[in-house]
Amino acid sequence: MTRLSHWDELLMSSLIFPTIQSERVKSVDLHPKEPWILASLYSGTVCIWNYHSQELVKSFKVAESPVRSAKFIACKQWVVTGADDKFIRIFDYNTMEKIAEFEAHTDFIRSVAVHPTLPYVLSASDDMLIKLWDWEKGWECTQTFKGHAHYVMQVAFSPKDAHTFASASLDGTIKVWNLSSPAPDFTLDGHSKGVNCIDYFMRGSKPYLISGSDDHTAKVWDYQAKSCVQTLEGHTNNVSAVCVHPELPLIITGSEDGNVHIWDGATYRLGNTLNYGFERVWAFGCMKGSNRVVIGYDKGTIMIKVLSSHSGGSMGIRVEEQEKKEC
């Protein structure tokens, strides 16, 4: 057991779902109501798994090229996908009916993000553009955002401001935008190489960003002061995924070194390192109201269940692994 100061004791038990090991997982998402994991694969397939029964709910071919991003639009019972063939596709996840399909960019689509309350989807591409799509207007592109000088790897909506989002790019910057303007509000510049991933989180009422980079580090940014407040070091390859748990004081980073690092969200101390031999880490998924975190790797998908308890002043992290299952 790794001991940390100022922590509640955290018990983590991981569950590895049946997976076709040759298929690389590029993105994962959790349904807000159903016990479902959505995984998009490099093979062009999208799968929905039930993490209670550990059974495959749906599996369907989206494209002949990699699907790098897929998200639930739970209020419509849809899944939205973005693929290397430049198309966005939307499916009814109950009937598998294709709701819409359109060429959204002129290069690979790296990321899609669903607005938490408005009928909007953002897409980010290797064409260096970000686009806003409104499904109530027949998937009309209502704004194109320009400013990055390299591939845009990820976009994320702010949990505090409904009209704000952030983007990560291989130009080495994070940019913050307003939905009403095609130009960025400001730029965060501090990584020495390209930025692959971002996530918002709140500390009290104050918003922060975390970013992961090809410089092997993750950085925590004070969003209002526009400054880096902490650099998280320890990975030995590109940091490819970052996540801040919405319920617990945990920062989670994943890397092409195959490791998942779990950090104290208050002190930024490294608490534990997980490696399941599934090769490179590509994606995390977590949500409010759940103590689960799902991880997408080269060789499959793993779910970690985080249980918080206090044990007579004893504080730490313990990781328990259950049986691995394969198709």
C-alpha positions, 0 to 999 in steps of 0.5 A: 500500500502506498501511504499519502498524507491528507487522503481518505483511504481509497480502495480501487478494484479494477475489472477488465471487460471482454475485448478483442485484443487486436482492436485498439481503443481510441475513446471511451465514454460512460452513459449517465443513466445506463451501466454502459461503456462506449468504446470507439476502436481503431478498426472503425467499430463502436461497441457498447458494453454493460459493465454490470453484466459484462456483456456486449450490448451493441457493436456496429461498424461505423467506418473503414477508418479509425473512429478516434472519438465517440460520445453518448448524446443521452438526451436523444438516445444517440451516439455521435462519432468522428472518424479518419474519413472526415465524417461525423455520424450519428446513430440511434443506440437503440435501433442502430439507425443512422440519424445523420452523416456528413463530411465535417472536416478536410482531415482526420477528426480527432475529437467530438464533445457534446454540450451538457445542456445545449443541442451542440457538438464540437469537432476538432480535426487535423485540418486545424479547425474546430467546428460547432454543430447544432442538431436542432438546425439539422446539424448545421455548422454554426461556427468555425473556430480558427487559431491553432497552427497544428492538429487539434487533438481534443476539445472540452466544454467548460463545466462552469460557463455554458458558452466556453470551451478549451482545445489542445493542439500539437502546436503546443498550446491550449486555447480557450474560446467563446462559442460566439467568436471564431477567434480564441479568447486566450492561449495557455502556453507552457508545454515544450511539445504538442498537447494531446489532451485536456480536462476541466475541473473545479476546485470550489467555485474556481475553474482549472484545466489539466493538459497532457503533452508529448513532453511527457508531462501534465500541467495544471492551469489556473484558468482565471490567472492564465498560469500554470500552477503545477507540472506533473512529472513521472511518465516516460512517454507522451501523455495521451489522456488526462482526467480529473475525477468529478467526485473524488480528489484524484487526477489521473494521467495516462501515457504511451508508456502504458502507465496510469498515474493517480495523483492527489488532486490537492497536493499533486503528489503521485499516489499510485501507478497502474500497469495492466500490460495492455500497452499504450493508454489512449482515453479515460471516461468518468462522470458525476455520480459514479465512482467508476473510471474507464480506461482505453488501451491498445489492447482493450478496456479496463474499468476501475471502481473507486470506493472512498472510506476513512480508516481510523486516520489511516490514509492511502491507496490500494489497488486490487485486480480481478480476473481478466476476461477475453473474447 
